[in-house]
Amino acid sequence: MTDQIGIKNLKTSVMKIGIIGTGAIGGTLAKKLANAGHEVKVYNKGDGNLLKKRAQELGVLPATRDSITKGVDVVIISVPSIAIPELEKALFTGLPDSVVVVDTSNYYPFRDGDIEELKNGKVESLWVTEQIGRPVIKAFNNLLAHSLENGSKPEGAGDRIAMAVSGNDQQAKEMVSVLINDAGFDAVDAGTLADSWRHQPGTPAYCTELSVVELKQALNQGDKGDAARLRDHAIRKFMEFATPPTHEEVVAMNRSLFLENPKKH
C-alpha cells in the first residue's frame, strides 16, 4: 500500500507557499523551504509586530490572515488541532483547485481537549478537511520538530530519514513530496487520506526516525484500534520523567512501543 514517490522524475520549480503557524513545525518549514529557494510567507494570529519579527528571523515575509492563502501554490496549516476550527473556511473554499493544502497537525487530548469525533476514531486529516471545507494532503507530521530542524540530509544519503505523505490527489502528493525532498527528507506515499491514520500518534511510523524501507514497514504495521491508547500511554510515560526528556529519549520511547519496529533498541 505504500511506495516511495518518484521525486527524481519530478520537475523542481520555485513554489509560492503560505504557512499558517510559525511554531516549531511551521517555523522550521518556513526557514527550510525558503532556504531551498521557494517564496514563503507566514501568518499567525499573534501581534502583527511580533509576526514581522518572527518572519524576519525565518527569512520569509509576513502576511495577514486574509492574504496568507492568496497567490500561492501551496498552503501549509501548522497549528494545533484545537485551533483548526478557528480557521475561517473562506480562506480555503475560494482557492483555485490547483492550490495544495497541507495539514501537519496531530491530535493530543491533553493539549487540544476533547474533540469528540477524533476521540471516537475519525481520521484526523479527514476531520481537518471537514473543518476547513477543502481537501488536504497529510504531511510533515510524523517527525519531531528537532528531527525536522536537525535531521535533514542531502538527497541520496544512505541514512536519510523518510516522511509519510497521504492524500487523494496524486499530483498534489507529488508536489508536497518535492517540498519534503527540498527540506532534506525522503517521501513515502502512505496512501489515501483515509490511510493517513497510519502516521498519526500512537503508530510505528510516528516520530521514530525511519528510512524509506523501514517507514514502509512501519506504515503497514500500524493498528488503528490501538493507536490512541499507545499515544496516551507514551504521554504518561514522558510525564514521569523528572526532567524534560531529551530528543533521543523521546525517539527511543516511541520506538519501544512496538515490538516489530525496525529500529527498536
C-alpha atoms as one frame of an Amber mdcrd trajectory, in Angstrom:
protein
   0.000   0.000   0.000   2.966   2.327   0.413   5.519   3.482  -2.107   8.326
   5.966  -2.411   7.208   8.737  -4.690   9.457   9.190  -7.713  10.907  12.529
  -6.670  13.782  12.413  -9.151  11.301  12.344 -12.024   9.557  15.485 -10.850
  10.493  18.911 -12.095  11.598  21.075  -9.187  10.500  24.680  -9.550  10.060
  27.637  -7.249   6.752  27.401  -5.394   4.870  30.154  -3.639   3.994  28.904
  -0.176   1.803  30.303   2.582   2.285  28.835   6.060  -0.293  29.297   8.802
   1.524  28.916  12.109   5.107  29.832  12.975   5.786  27.410  15.823   8.241
  24.535  15.988   6.993  22.848  12.798   5.642  25.776  10.792   8.610  27.986
  11.567  11.145  25.303  10.732   9.383  24.511   7.464   9.281  28.187   6.545
  13.022  28.563   7.054  13.967  25.331   5.288  11.728  25.885   2.277  12.853
  29.494   1.907  16.477  28.334   2.049  15.631  25.842  -0.706  14.620  28.747
  -2.934  10.851  28.850  -2.519   8.882  32.041  -1.933   7.459  31.735   1.569
   5.135  33.913   3.607   3.807  33.204   7.091   0.903  34.148   9.308  -0.028
  33.616  12.927  -2.817  35.160  14.945  -0.493  36.976  17.307   0.629  40.588
  17.384   1.487  41.938  13.943   4.814  43.416  15.034   5.854  40.118  16.604
   4.884  38.341  13.391   7.096  40.697  11.387   9.979  39.969  13.762   9.396
  36.231  13.558   9.207  36.335   9.757  12.479  38.259   9.640  14.118  35.631
  11.870  12.950  32.921   9.479  13.983  34.800   6.348  10.441  34.949   4.953
   7.660  37.504   4.504   4.857  38.231   6.991   1.270  38.050   5.765  -2.169
  38.956   7.051  -4.924  36.448   7.723  -6.722  37.416   4.529  -3.611  37.365
   2.323  -1.874  34.195   3.538  -3.723  31.942   1.085  -3.714  34.386  -1.837
  -1.456  33.899  -4.844   0.173  30.717  -3.612   0.742  27.227  -4.934   0.727
  25.555  -1.517  -0.849  26.386   1.842   0.596  24.615   4.891  -1.555  24.542
   8.024   0.709  24.089  11.039  -1.379  24.827  14.123  -2.594  22.570  16.963
  -5.780  20.605  16.325  -7.649  22.769  18.834  -7.023  25.806  16.592  -8.212
  24.204  13.340 -11.908  25.103  13.815 -10.884  28.744  14.299  -9.642  28.921
  10.705 -12.259  30.525   8.512 -13.489  28.292   5.684 -13.475  31.351   3.432
  -9.674  31.228   3.481  -9.777  27.910   1.640 -13.072  27.368  -0.152 -12.399
  30.055  -2.758  -8.928  28.839  -3.687  -8.225  27.551  -7.193  -8.330  23.766
  -7.435  -4.612  23.766  -8.241  -3.655  25.085  -4.795  -2.477  22.283  -2.496
  -3.446  22.489   1.180  -1.236  20.548   3.616  -2.190  19.513   7.150   0.695
  18.931   9.577  -1.375  18.626  12.766  -1.513  15.818  15.334  -4.276  15.406
  17.911  -3.277  15.222  21.575  -6.230  15.326  24.007  -4.096  16.642  26.900
  -3.307  19.720  24.784  -6.269  20.011  22.415  -9.071  18.979  24.748 -11.911
  16.600  23.961 -12.726  16.692  20.253 -15.429  14.053  20.169 -15.046  12.959
  16.552 -11.311  12.454  16.959 -11.773  10.699  20.300 -14.213   8.372  18.541
 -11.636   7.429  15.922 -12.210   9.735  12.958  -9.030  10.038  10.916  -7.508
  13.370  11.894  -6.951  14.817   8.421 -10.440  13.796   7.291 -11.694  15.871
  10.225  -9.440  18.770   9.185 -10.860  18.561   5.661 -14.358  18.905   7.080
 -13.372  21.834   9.302 -11.868  23.935   6.511 -14.117  22.744   3.678 -11.183
  21.777   1.496  -9.331  18.503   0.763  -5.876  18.317   2.336  -2.668  16.388
   1.997  -1.291  14.975   5.264   2.460  15.514   5.564   5.239  16.849   7.799
   3.504  15.356  10.855   5.454  12.177  11.567   8.736  13.712  12.670   9.605
  15.584  15.835  10.422  19.276  15.452  14.026  18.517  16.428  14.218  15.879
  13.685  12.778  18.285  11.139  15.230  21.004  12.077  18.375  18.929  12.532
  17.859  15.611  10.759  17.871  16.671   7.121  20.353  15.041   4.736  21.246
  15.520   1.054  19.227  13.581  -1.493  20.720  10.122  -1.948  22.264   9.922
   1.534  22.102   6.355   2.795  20.881   7.331   6.244  18.279   9.859   5.119
  15.113   9.974   7.237  11.784   9.419   5.477   8.460  11.251   5.817   4.991
   9.948   5.073   2.575  11.763   2.765  -1.086  10.819   2.358  -3.901  12.171
   0.212  -6.387  11.535  -2.547  -4.737  13.699  -5.230  -1.615  12.079  -6.640
  -0.343  15.231  -8.315  -0.750  17.167  -5.067   1.159  14.450  -3.194   3.961
  14.701  -5.726   4.172  18.481  -5.224   4.359  18.016  -1.468   6.967  15.298
  -1.947   9.150  17.804  -3.788   8.933  20.041  -0.709   9.772  17.109   1.567
  12.825  16.408  -0.567  13.798  20.078  -0.531  13.530  20.055   3.265  16.081
  17.232   3.370  13.998  14.064   3.691  12.715  11.180   1.549   8.986  10.993
   0.814   6.957   7.803   1.122   3.429   7.610  -0.295   1.293   6.319   2.585
  -1.915   6.029   0.574  -5.174   7.929   0.615  -6.217  10.497   3.181  -8.266
   7.781   4.894  -4.974   5.875   5.269  -3.248   8.800   6.999  -4.049   7.317
  10.419  -1.022   5.114   9.707   1.266   8.052  10.570  -0.772   9.583  13.391
   0.458   9.488  17.021   0.478   6.006  18.510   1.643   4.236  15.345   5.054
   2.738  14.472   5.551   5.381  11.756   5.149   8.311  14.146   8.289  10.106
  15.323  10.555   7.068  15.110  13.049   8.406  12.513  12.972   5.657   9.882
  14.459   5.156   6.429  12.250   4.627   3.357  12.314   0.830   3.706  11.704
   0.998   7.450   8.911   3.558   7.132   7.094   1.427   4.573   7.263  -1.468
   7.024   6.056   0.682   9.915   3.137   2.113   7.944   1.922  -1.394   7.216
   2.248  -2.490  10.854   0.050   0.210  12.406  -3.008  -0.762  14.449  -5.717
   1.888  14.167  -7.692   0.465  17.050  -4.765   0.663  19.462  -3.164   3.939
  18.335  -4.981   6.261  20.746  -4.118   4.062  23.733  -0.454   3.963  22.765
  -0.404   7.724  22.138  -1.766   8.432  25.607   0.489   5.800  27.186   3.541
   7.493  25.678   2.457  10.887  27.030   2.038   9.433  30.527   5.499   7.905
  30.364   7.037  11.198  29.251   5.328  12.982  32.153   7.044  10.599  34.561
  10.455  11.981  33.619  11.973  14.094  36.395  13.351  16.467  33.756  12.164
  17.035  30.181  13.223  14.036  28.068  15.939  14.535  25.500  15.250  14.152
  21.812  16.977  10.781  21.851  14.853   9.628  24.790  11.646  10.639  23.026
  12.585   8.752  19.864  13.661   5.690  21.865  10.393   5.716  23.813   8.337
   5.915  20.636  10.250   3.027  19.112   9.913   0.898  22.244   6.109   0.922
  21.993   6.176  -1.515  19.080   7.651  -4.999  19.186   8.229  -5.118  15.425
   9.542  -1.578  14.983  12.632  -1.964  12.743  14.707   0.408  14.840  13.591
  -0.643  18.324  16.564  -0.834  20.688
